[in-house]
Amino acid sequence: MSDHLLTFARGRVSLPYDPGALIAAWDGLRGKMARQVPEAFSRDEWAYLMTFLASDQLWGVYESVFGSRCTSTEAGPRMYYPRGRVAVWLPNNVSLLGPLVMILLSLTGNKLRFKGGSRSEDLCAALLDFVEEADPGPVLRTYLDTFVTHGLFDHHDPRNAEMAGEAQVRIVFGGDPAAEGVESLPHPLHSTSLPFTDKRSEAWIDPAAADDAVLESLINVFLVYGQAGCTSPSRVILLDADAAAVEVFRTRLVEAWPRVVKQPPEPHVASGNVMARQWAAGVGWRADLAPDGAAVIGVGNYPPIDAPLFLPLTGMSAEDAFAHLPGNIQTIGYALAQPASDDFLARMARARVKRFVPLSAMHHFGPVWDGYDYLLQLFECMELQA
């Protein structure tokens, strides 16, 4: 592999390989992905990965970080180049995050090392195995063999210290204790720590915008991770809706469920949801089961119950919704009848909301996350002057 130079509005980017060939190789996987789903992935996860690997999507990552492509004479007055080594600690509850991060970080030219969640499915390994079998050509396999190492091990394993000690950038997904544990390990001077810790997300829906497509999007984004994912809606706020309007929304949501979910849940999941419904009703929620016991949908404004597939629906004004945001708010997925005003967006910023995205995009992972332009921080920057 030899150095290649890209030019963007923000500056030049020097990479130790041809990014066009790498992106073409990732995109080239998609044909075989359409014909084979590895056992480790759900069909929805695999379909999302296929979309994520589209060449336009991956080239767009560079442009979102460095600006539009341009000629060398138009390039900005900086040269960007990889920091060196990047260590990534993945969470236990969102295993698809591993492949997504691996694909995105492959665009940076850094040496990558991943620690998978010790209690999660190792989807990085599953994707690498698929690449090995699909054999798209030497570019992608050479890149992965040269740039990526990974493994599953617990937090007491000495490999954690090894990873931290050699990394110019440490990226941690998980709870606060995990991030604090990694940060306490010896690490290089002038290295960077990017902790993506425990966050909560909400769905804000204007009832006037709640057509069938919105209902189906809500079901889809909730069922990916339930309450476990930081980008999942921990509750749904129906803006300016009274109790009757919330009940109508709940009825429509239950009726929409079979259009989205074609397979009944596993018996232990349905059984757990029956118990969760009783628990929710016991603390005041007007709780109902989705078809086949696939989830619990509660109406009210009470403390939530600790159940993985409990979806609370609450009506309140935008003023109250802002006032009751959790301190660790990350994403608000919206469905609004009118575009958000500048004042509304300014209030979002003051509330330290990290992402304000359409409901269907709540799980979309990109080069900006939790308020960090983190992909840019994987590059050193050299100032250029004529």
N, C-alpha and C positions, 0 to 999 in steps of 0.2 A: 504494500500500500504506500502511496506517495501523497504529498500534500496537495490539497486542492483549495482554490480561493473562490469564494462567492462574494458578490458585491450587493449591498443593500443601502437604503437611504440612511440608516444609522451608521454604517461603516462596513469594512471588509471582514469576512469570517474565514479563518484558516482552519481546515479540517484535515485529519491524517488519512483521508480516503475520499473517494468520489461520492458525494452525497446523492447525486442523481442515480448512480448505479445501486446504492443501498436502498433508496426509496423504490426504485423499479423492482428490486428483489423482494422487498416487503409486499408491494402491490401484486407481484407475481404469485404470491401464495394464495391469493383469494380464489382463484379458479379451483384449486384442489380443496380449499376450505369449504367451498360450496357443496362438495361431494362427500365430505367426511367430517364427522364431529367426534373428536376424541372423548372418551368416556369421562374424563375429568371435568369437562365443560358442559354446562347446560346449553341448550340450543340458543337461548336468548344471549348468553355470554358470548358464544361463538359468533353469532350474527353481529353483535356489537363490535367484536374484534375485526371482523371482515370490513365493516364500515370504517373503522378507525385506521385500517391499513391502506385505504385508497390514496393514491399518489397525490391527488389535489389536497387532501386533508393533511398529509405529512409536509408537503411544500408550504402549506399555509401556516404550519408551526413556525418555520423559519421567518416567514413574513410577519407573523404576529409578534415575534421577539425583536427582529432587526429592521422592520419596515419593508417597503416594497422593493422588489428586485430592480436594479438599475445598472448603468454602465460604470466602469471603473472611474471615469471622470466625474460622475455624479455621486459617487459613494461618500458617505459621511466621514468625518475626520478621526476615525478610530479603527483599530484592528483588534478583532476578538479571536481568542484561541482557547482551547480546552484547558481547564484548571489542572487536570491530571488524573487523580483517582477520586471516585465518588462511591461512598458506601450508603446502602439503602436498607433500612430495617422496615419490613412490611408488617401489617397488622394481622390479627387472627380472624377478623370478622369480615373482611372484604377481599377475598382471595384474587378476584379479577384485577385488582389494583396492580398486582405484580407484573403481569404481562403488559398492561397499559404503560406503566412507568418504564419498563424495560424498552419498549418500542420508542417512547418519547425520548428517553435519555440516549438511545442509540444515535440520535441525530446530533449529539453534542461532541462526539469524538473522544469522550473521556473513557478511562478504564472503569468498568462498573462491577461492583460486587453487591450481591443481594443476600440478605438473611430473611427467609420466609418465616411467617408466623409459625411457631412450634405446634400450634393446634389447628392449622389451616391446611387446605389442599394446596400442594405446591404446583400452582398453575404455570409458574415460570418454567419449571422442569417439563411440564406437559407440553407447553408451546415449543420448547427447544426440541423435544422428542419429535413433535410433528414436523418441525423444520428438517430434522435429520432424515425422516422418512420421505417427506415430500421432495427433498433434494432439488430445490429451485435453481441451483447453480453455485458456483464457488464464492460469489460475493457475500451472500448473506451468511453462509456457513462459516466462511473465513472470518467475517466480522464477529460473529457470536463466539467462535472459538478463541479469538484474539482478545476481545474486549470484555466478555461477560463471564463472571463466575457466580455461583449461587449455592444455596444449601439451606436446609432446615436444621436449626439447633436452638436450644433454650437460652434464656438470658444469662445463665451462669457459665456458658461455654467460653473458653478462652479466645475463641475466634472473634467474639465481639470486640475484645481489646485489640486484636490484630487488625480488624477492619477499621476501628476508630483511629488507631495509631498511624495508619498509612494514608488516610483520606483527607484530601483538601476540602471536600464537602461531605457532610454527614446529613442524610435525610432520614427522618424518623416518622413513621406513621403509627399511631397508637395512642395509648393513654399518657397522661402526664408522668406517671412513674417510669414508663419505658423511655420517654424522652430524657428525663432527669438521669436515668441510669446510663444512657449512652453519653450524655454530656459530662458525666463524672469520670469517664474513661480518659486516659491521657491521649491527647491529639495534637497535631502539628500547630505551631504558632501561626497565626494569620489564616487558619482554616475557618470554614464557615459551617454553622449548624442551622439546619432548617427543620424545626420540629412542627409536624402537622398532628396536633394532639386532639383530644376529645372535643367534638363540635356537635351542634344540633342544627337541624334544618326544619323549615316549615313550608307549607303550601298556602298561599294567599289567593283566594278565588273570589271574583265578583260573580254573584249568582247570575247576573245578566249575561256573562260570558260562558256559563257552564253548559255548553252543548254536549252532545254525545262524545265528541272527540276529546273534550277536556276530561270527562268522567273516565274514559278509557285510558287516557294518559296518566291520570292519578292512580288508577289501579296498577298500571304497568310499573310506574316508578316506585310505588310502595312495595310491591311484591318482590322486587329484586333483592332487597336486603331487609325488609320489614323495619323494625325499630333499631336494628343493629348498625346500619350504615350512617355515616355522618351526613351523607347527602340525601337520605330518605326523609320524607315528611314525618316528623315526630308528632305533628298535629296539623289539621287543616282548619284554617280560619276563613270563614265565609264573611266577607266584608259587608258590614251594615245589614246583616241578615237577622231577622227575628227568629224565635224558636220554631215557628211554623215553617219558615223557609228552610231552616236547617233540616227539619224532619223530611221535607220534600226532597231535599238533596240526598239525604241518606237513602230514601226509598229508591230514587233513581240510580244511585250508586250500586245498591244491591241488585237491581234489575239489570244493570250493565255488566255485572260480573261474569256471567256465562259467555258473553260476547268476547271477553278477553281471555278468560281462563278456561281452557278446554279439558284439562285433566283434573280430576279430584285430588286433593292433597293426600299425603300418606296418612294412614289411620292414626298414628301417634300425634301428628300435627292437628288433625281435626279434633281429636280427643282433648288435646291441650287447649284448643280454642273454646271448646264447650266449657271447660273449667274457667277459662279467662273471662268468658261472658258472664258467668255467675259471679265471679269476683268483681268485675266492673259494675254489675248491677247492685252488688252489695255496698259499694261506696258511692252510689248515686247516679252513675251513668245510665242513660237509656240505651242499653246495649242490644245489638242484634248480630246474628251470625250471617256472614256472606254464604252464598250457596255452597253446599257440601262441607260446611264448617271451615272454609278456607281462610277466614280472618274474622276478627271481631270489630265491629264498627260501633263506636259509642258517640252519643250526642249529649252535650252538656259542657260544663266548665269546672271540673273537679280535678284533684290531683290524679295524674295518669297512673295506671297500673303497670307493673313490670312484666309485660307479656310481649313476646316478639312480634306478634301479628295483631296488635291492638292499634286501631286507627281512630283517634279522637277527632270529632267534628265540633267546632265551636263557632258561634256567630258573635262578632263584635265589630265595633267601629275601627277605622284605621288608627285613630288616636289611641284607643285601648290596645290595639295590636302592637303598636310601637312601644307603648308603656310596659307591656308584658313580654317583650322579647327576652329569651334567655341570654345570660351574659356571655355564653360561648356560641352565639348564633353564627352559623356559616352561610348556608344557602337559603334564599327564599325563592321558591318556584312559584311563578305567578300565572294567572289567567285573568286578564283584566278586559273590561269592555272598551276602555279608552286608554291610549298610551299614558304611561306615568308622566306626571308633570316634573319640571325641574325642581320644584319645591319638595315634591314627594321623594325624588332621588337624593336630594340633599339631606333629607331626614334619614334616609337609608344609610348614607355615609356617616352621619352623626351617630347613628346607632351601631356603627362598626359592623354592618352586614358585609360579608366577604363576597357574596355572589348574589345577583338579582337576575334570574334567568327564566325563560319560559318553563312551564311545568315539565314538559317532555325532556328538557335539557338538564334536569337536576343532577343526574349522574355523570354528565359529560365531563371528562377529565382533560385538562389542557395545560399549557405552559404557565399559566397564572393560577395559583391555588392558595386558598386561605389568606388572600391579601398579599401574597409574595409573588413577585415576578421571578419565580425561582429558577426557571430554565436559564435566564440571563445570568444568574449568579453562578452557573456552572462554567462560565467563561471568564478568563482574564481579559483586561482591556488595555490596549496600548494606544496612547494618544499620538496622533500624527499631525504634523504641521508642515506646510509647504515652505 
